[in-house]
Structure formats: C-alpha cells, structure tokens
C-alpha cells in the first residue's frame, strides 16, 4: 500500500519563491542564483514529504510561474507571435509577463480554484517539440537525493482543453495525435532514467466534455502505453463515475479519484476493478484547511482495502498547491480554532495515519482518531461559531431585499445628471501602488511601533498623494488608493466576526502573487463600519466623484477557506448582509459611486453544467442583497477579471450593476464579443491595458482597443479603465499608462464631437 502526494506548495515556508522571482525580475540576481534558490526549495519540499511518511514524492510540480506554462515549455508550444524558439527561462517569463509590444499569454482560473494559469494558444501552425531538459534535471536532482519519486505531468487531453483556438474554424483537438507523440517521447526519456511511475493529471475529465473529446481518450492513452513507464491517471475536483467503465479499460497502471469532492463515485470503480491496476483514493481534502475525519475516512477506505489489498494507494484529493504549508508556523492563531485545522504538512501526516490504520488496525491510530473526533465535536458545539442574530437576519431576507427600485435606464440617467461625467468616463479599478512606505506603515502599526494617530496620518498622506496624482492625470471618477489594505479579502475579513486569520497561511495565486485566505469558522457579521472613514476623507479632497471600494460576498466566500458545516449559499448571504450595511453607511457619508468587486463569481461555478443554475441563483442573489439597498442616484459598479464570461452573461446581467469593469486587454477585446451577442444592457468598462505585465501601452494602442470596444458597446455606456487594480505596479509605469489611457479617452471625445459635425456637413 503506497502513500503518495499529487503536488506540494511551491512557494516556500517564507515565500522564498516569490522573493527570488521578484529579485530576478528587478535584475538584482542572475539566472544562476535564481536556479540555485529553486533547487534549494525543491530539496526542502522533497525531504519534508519523505519525512511525513510518503512512499512516492511528486517531481515536476514545481513551477517558476505556472504548471500549465511549464507544459507549454515542455512540449515546445510557444505561440509564434513571441518569436522565442526554445522556451528557456527568459522566454518562459516573456510568455508569462509579455515583452515589447507582445502582451502576455491570457490568464484565467484553474478550474474552480483561485489559482490562475496561462492559457495555451493553438492554431493550424502549432507544432510540438519535446524540450524536457528542465524536468529531466529535476528528476536527476531527486534521484541524487535518494527521493522515491513520481514525475507529474498535465495530461495531453487536459492541456489541449485548457487552451484556446486563435483562428476561427480551427479545432485544437486535431492536435492530439502530434501532442501524444511528444508525450510518448517524454515518457521514454523518463523510463531511461529509471522512473517507474508517472502521474498524468486529467482533471478535465470531471467536466462535461464534448463527445469527440471523450472519444479520443482511449486512443491517446493506447499510444502512450508502450512508452515504458507505469501511468497513474489522476482525476480531481469532481467525480468521474460517468466514465468509470471507460477509465477502467484504459491501458494505464492505475487511477486516482477525488473522494473529498465526490465520495459517491467509489462504488462505480470498485465494481469490477481490474486486477492489474492500482486505485489511488483522495480522502484528505486538498482544497480546504479542516482536519480530516479519520474515523469516517477509514470507514470509506475499508471496503477498498478489503478488495484491493496493497493495490490501494492513499493520497490527498488533489495537489496541496491550494493549501497553506504548515500549521506549526501559526503561533498566534487562536488555540481553539487552530485545533480544527490541518495545512499541507498536517494533511500528509493524516495520509500516513490512514495508511497505518489500514495496515495495522485502528488501535494503532486510536489516539489520532480521538483527537480528530474531539476537534469535530469542539467545532459543532462552539458558541463562537453560532450567532442567533445573524441566523435571524438571513431568515428575514426576501425578494425585495435584492431589488433596485427602478430599472437601469432610469437609474443611469439620474446618475449621469448627478455625477456630471463626460463621455467615455475614465476611472481605475481601486488600488494604487503599494510602496515600501505604505507596507512599512502597516507593519509598524500592526507591530505596535506606530500608534493609531500616527498610522491614521500616514494613510491620510498616502490618500492625499493618490488623489492629487489622479487630479493631475485628469481621471473622472477617483479612488482613494487602498493604502490601508493588505489584501482585498483579508482587509474586510479582519473587520468581520466569524473569520480567523493566519500569519503564514500563504497560497500561490500565480507567478509571484501570493494570497493569505482568511478562514470562515463561524457566522459572519459586521460590528462596525470598515471603509467609511478613509473614503469620506478622500472625497473631502476633491469635487470629483470618489468611489467607495468593497469586495463582494461571493469573492469573500471563494477566496476564503470556508466552513464545511453550513451550505455555501447561506454563508454567502451572511457576508452579503454585512456588505449591505457598509454600502448603506458609504451612501449616508455622501459617496455616490460604490464598487463591489466580484472577480470570483465565475470561478465558483460547479464543474458540472447541470449544477450551474443553482449556484448562479444564490450567488447573484447574494450580490444583489449586498448592493441594492441604495437610492437610484447611487451608482453601483462591479469588477470581474481573468475569466470567460460568455456562458454566464445572463447571470452577470442579473446582478444589475450599473457599470461592470472587466479584463479584456490580453484577449485583444475578444471577450467583448460575447457581451455584444448577448446585448448586455448596462454600462461596461473593458480593461484597456494589462496591469499584470510591466508593459506600458502607448496612447495609440489604447485608442485602438477602445475603437474595437466602440464597435460593440454604445458610446453612452462605454467606460475607460485598466484591467485590474494597480497594487503590484510602480508609480512611474502606473502614471505613464494612466496618462496614455486618459489621452486616448480624450481623443475619443474629440472624435465624438467631429463625427456629428461631419454628419451635419454631409447633410
């Protein structure tokens, strides 16, 4: 019986990967030093997993930016537009971050997680060529350290599915035979290094894949069978019971199933499971932070152990990339809440305990089972987790709570009159550069080195600076810059009841971007206003409209580790009521534009389309409850980024936000086509430059994108803004980019004036 892992957090206990990457990008260290730091991290992670009791340790799950980009490099699939040839490390970062006039690869969410991947691009000219030097080097590193290893690959079907056709009429599935040939070549190289097992991840199989894609599954894996290694085909994030018979027939050495997300699928696989295959079961949840119910897990695993014997493998449900690294680092976390939790290293201990319990009997792990049972009882009985007033407020929500009093057309006319905005109004998404001085002020305040009065004045100085810069640039709707905020979710969560926070619970979002999700352990409520003081002060500095900036209930839910003892819909509604109270206080403070960000709306979609309607119903209700307690003249904005919106546009329209701002620059405004076909009824601000890239577009490039946007958005409903918040950028590039953006918007206004004059002249 094998205990193994599907993937490990790569950022390091102290975010070493983040700091190494950013030092390299700034030119402070060279490639050799970056590679050395990466090798040190990999060694630490392999040793930690081995010491936890794993029999096989994943290799190849480390990535400098993203595992899908790793695969693009591995199979030589860099788009021709980059002109990079072989994807060495500088070329790798060019694909990830853009260069010169080439925007980076498009970014979107990895299934229903908050991890982002870089979207492969395919067309009729795409050719694959193996370039496995980096992976083979990592295998040799692990072998030299005596690590019992299992290389990890994204499967060919999933890799193609996650990509995007760049030419109309092209079917990327047609590339599968050529891609499979490259995979076969790679497996041969691994076999020659003595590798016995290779994990091939095919999470796309949990989706509702079209028939032709499912039809190619068997031929693809039949082509890989003679390569000389045993394949563990891993599925996760959902169930694949509908494919059980097909998967059991595949010429692979074994299958992995996610029993945390879909425990019901086990029966379909145990029935007639082949005698020559292993079955890996993921009973420890790799997506959340709650302790495993060891007794329940052993009950689930018992029949499989009885049938399969040592052909039963144990693992987390999916890669632990989505979990913080080590709960032992959390010395300041509330003792009661800490007892309910398990991070990546603790989850591997749970795997080892389950293996021992199955191999030696439950008495061998009686203490561990008792501790786990005690943690569950403590959660269920804790008064801190239950607030009768919150429960009563949720029961009082009715349809009127979620409705504006007037339709959009009437509201927008009233807003235009009161706000007095020009055509093509310019704004930003909320945050401005988080300088060293800003971070130092927050750190000193948190550490007690700066008192409340001193901190207030430091933040006010940052707000004054942000407002002055925006006034000088000529922006139309201003923001206060969010200098006081460390993270768009954590900032609010720290001021709400029902949340807990970690000091070191970082997880990777993409590249060097890490987030520290809060933990929802109890009923959520707002004890006091959260943003009013800063926003009111910012508004006092200008006559222009100042946007209040809030994070929406669905994003607060999705970007947290959520309690598993209540339906997510009910938790979202609790958060919505807290945000609604903040919106009302902002309006009373004289703020007439309020943005409620929901970048996570789409990522919360269930992976099975049949479950979408139920989710979208409660998610859109939560947003409307948060937003719709205001007067007609108060303008509600929302923001969404790095998602494909076409298939949920009815739900986005149902949010009934007056203005939606979206990411659109990486796609060259292609995302707007779906809004045009749907005839989206409200105002739209398509992002006109990519804030995740250091590239600064000139005014002509911005004008070109806006001209494309005008073809699908009526002028009176077109806003001008960046893709996302500017927190991660520097002031020099930010001001240049925004100046170019304002210049382009003013040119559009001049064109709007000239066009009617020309029409009169022609008449």
C-alpha angles and dihedrals in degrees: 000000000000127000111201144154132233097212142336134225105270103194097081134238091284098029091262092161092056094051094044092052094048092047089052093049090050090052094244094122132027131234094265092056092046091052091049092053090049092051090051091052092049092051092050092050095047092049092048092053093047091049089051088063104262118156094200124031123200118246122188094037089106114097134177090217114347138349093231090054086050088058092048088055092044094056096037094243102144108148113255091238090074094056091208103132106194113030102236119163097279090048090046091058091045089060090046100044107019128237138218106343095335114102117219123261112286115267127217141157123289102240108297097335132100090244115109126215132193111248116236115230121222136185139149091284095055113123129179127221127173115247103166101151094116094049094045089050090053090050090052090048091055093044091052088055092050093246115161096229144196116188114224124217134175104242121248095244093051092045092055092043092054091053132084133233111236096193127058114251096019118127112209091199087073087071093063098095093051092044092048090054089058091049090051089052090050093049088052091054090051092048090054088056089056097256111158103182130036122186112219112192117214104169089152087078090075089063128083093263118188117259096253091056093051089045091060095051097088096045091050094053093041086059090053096046098087093051094101103245131094113246125217104198106208125203123181146156090058148004131297100188089126088064097040098116093044093049093047089056095053116113094243132120095239150334134240121213130194105229093171091068099028113020091159092070095071095083093057091055099042090055105092095346109179117260092225098057136079120225118214115201123200105207098150109079110242093187103056139045104232121115117260117255093236095189092052091045092052089049089054094046097045098083091044091051091049092052101036105030110188091354085080112098125191127215143142114280092256140344114318088227086107095058132075113256110241133005090199088075091063101090094152099048116115107271096227094049092043090059090061095055143083126185127193098289092044091050090056088052088053090053089052091049091051091050090051092047091053095043100042104021132260094284088070090064100029093123093051091048091050092051091049091049090049091052092053092048091049091054093048094051101036113120088207090070097054128061116178092200091058092047090051092049091052091051090052094059112113135171092273090058089066101045134089114225096235136035120260097259093058094042094048092051090051091047094049090052095049097039095042094208125174123239113284093020115209126222141144130241096250120270128079128199114308099222126196088257092056093049091046092053092052092046094049091048092049091047094050094247092114123047124224094261093050092047092049091054093047091053092044089054089054090049091050089051093048093048093047092051092050092048090051092049092051099239114168105212112035135204130206092236100241095249089156093057126090094184134359093241103030093052091061096036091057088060097046129083116240097043130106126197137211131213097213105017095123124157128184119255096177136319109338093341111113129177132197106216115208119230121242104211101155147014111315124231139154113239095184143357113294108192108013098097095055096041094047090050091050091050090052089063098059144033091218120094114275118210120227107221121215137160115236127240097249092052091045086055099042095046094050132071098254129215111255097209096077132048111266089234091063093047089050091052091051089054091045091057090051091051091045090059090052092050090053092051092050091051091050088052090060099260109145100179118056124177120203108190119216106172090146098057095103098039089062091064113119110248091237112074091215088069097048099092094056092050095045091050094058095035094054090043090055092052093047091049089053095047110030105073092088136098121264092255094059109092118220118205129186131190131211129178144185099010138108106247104180097096096048101041094117088058092046089051089049089061084070093205111168092227129019121194117199141180108259111141099087090054092048089243091304089131089067092066090076092050089051094049090048091046091229104213105210135061121291134201108194111200108250100192135033111245092189091067126067089226114116112205117217122236093262092056091049091047090052091054092047090050088055089049092052089060090067106022122061111243094241090058100042119108127187121224145129122271096257145339119318098224095118097048131083124249095245095057092037094056093045092050094046091047089054090047093052091046090054092048091051090050089054089053090051089050090050089055094046095048096061089044090053091048090053091048092049090049 
